[in-house]
Amino acid sequence: MYRSRAWVEVHLDRLRDNAREVQNSVGRASGILPMVKANAYGLGLEVVTRALLPVDPWGFGVATVSEAVALRNGGWTGPALVFSPVTPDDLARAAAADLTLCLSSVDMVERWAAMAASTGQKLRFHIEIDTGMGRAGLPAEEAGEWGAAVQHAAAGKLVWEGCFTHFHSADEPDPAPTDLQWSRFNDALAALPAVAPGEPERLIHVANSAACMRRGGFHCDLVRPGIFLYGGYVGGAVEPFPVAEVHARLVHVREVQAGATAGYGATYTAQNGQRWGTLAIGYGDGLPRALGAAGGAALVRGHVAPIIGRISMDMTTIDLTDVPNANVGDIATLIGRDGDAEILLDEVARQAGTISYEILTGLSPRLPRIYRDD
Ligand SMILES: *Cc1c(COP(=O)(O)O)cnc(C)c1O
């Protein structure tokens, strides 16, 4: 019923398969903390988190307090970690939803402690340690100083539940930058004050998808996979199962003569007679405009149909000359499989000059998400 124009098909069974691949790679001892920020990388927070319950996640990670509140509204009562730094304005909402904050300054630990004192809750936090990412976290090399201040500010009011860092180059072939971050992180941990009597051991976590799949997650308490769950390749031996497919209907088909032009700027001209089709999808749906000039294509009836001219906001023209019997109403595939032909998410990202993450999170709300669980 929603498949009238264009849509995203999300394969929840494959999402779970990918989560199991992560668990296999890191071992049973590490808990899985799936990253479901940005609406689960564009695929739908509520449905994705529900679909992941059978893999027994330790908790879920998001970027913002609003996203974590959405997790709560979806029924998740376990750990809900907010990974981006928050502002003081957000603390009351975070406390009301019993969120776990990832904090990057002693000042925010003090404010969170004051919030805990005022509501009477024992609120939880993790400390981010900056080992080179340079966007959040306390500096690794000063852990001896801030560690004691954090512990003092938290004493009696907060639970210092964990410490983590974030790798900047785990998806690159050279392991050295990641090893350096890992060693800075461990030096920082060693410089922290001992866990106070009666307090739990701090949970340690460092691994994004690439560190999970290529480095086994570094044997930490938790791992934080994101893109691999959603079908993005992170290098290494294991390819993810494709999770998201993008489809659009063919809404117009016609024969054109030599000299016909397609798209804004008329950048494409037919050299001979051709058959052209129009797809009901454009950059306003998140189909990258750059694909038009970069060799992008759609699959129709199991054949490759090149995108011609510039992609418009709502429509995209393709060359159907080599696709027998293409008709109005046919379903074209922009990402996904059609017969023996397949267009991978990462291939589209490369053509568009970006990364799989940006393609997925850029799929606009105009595309309904259709869920399958086979
Ligand atoms: C987004 C994010 C991740 C997940 O990274 P992927 O590369 O998608 O696996 C892990 N940790 C933090 C802190 C993040 O922000």
The ligand as a Tripos MOL2 file, in Angstrom:
@<TRIPOS>MOLECULE
LIG
   15    15     1     0     0
SMALL
NO_CHARGES

@<TRIPOS>ATOM
      1 C1         28.5570    6.0300   16.0180 C.3       1 LIG1
      2 C2         29.4540    5.5190   17.0820 C.ar      1 LIG1
      3 C3         29.8680    4.1930   17.0860 C.ar      1 LIG1
      4 C4         29.5380    3.2240   15.9710 C.3       1 LIG1
      5 O1         30.4500    3.4010   14.9160 O.3       1 LIG1
      6 P1         30.3310    2.5040   13.5940 P.3       1 LIG1
      7 O2         31.5090    2.9190   12.8050 O.co2     1 LIG1
      8 O3         29.0470    2.8740   12.9500 O.co2     1 LIG1
      9 O4         30.3650    1.0930   14.0220 O.co2     1 LIG1
     10 C5         30.6020    3.7500   18.1730 C.ar      1 LIG1
     11 N1         30.9250    4.5770   19.1770 N.ar      1 LIG1
     12 C6         30.5670    5.8760   19.1990 C.ar      1 LIG1
     13 C7         30.9660    6.7310   20.3480 C.3       1 LIG1
     14 C8         29.8280    6.3870   18.1440 C.ar      1 LIG1
     15 O5         29.4790    7.6690   18.1660 O.3       1 LIG1
@<TRIPOS>BOND
     1     1     2 1
     2     2     3 ar
     3     2    14 ar
     4     3     4 1
     5     3    10 ar
     6     4     5 1
     7     5     6 1
     8     6     7 2
     9     6     8 1
    10     6     9 1
    11    10    11 ar
    12    11    12 ar
    13    12    13 1
    14    12    14 ar
    15    14    15 1
@<TRIPOS>SUBSTRUCTURE
     1 LIG1         1 GROUP 0 **** ****
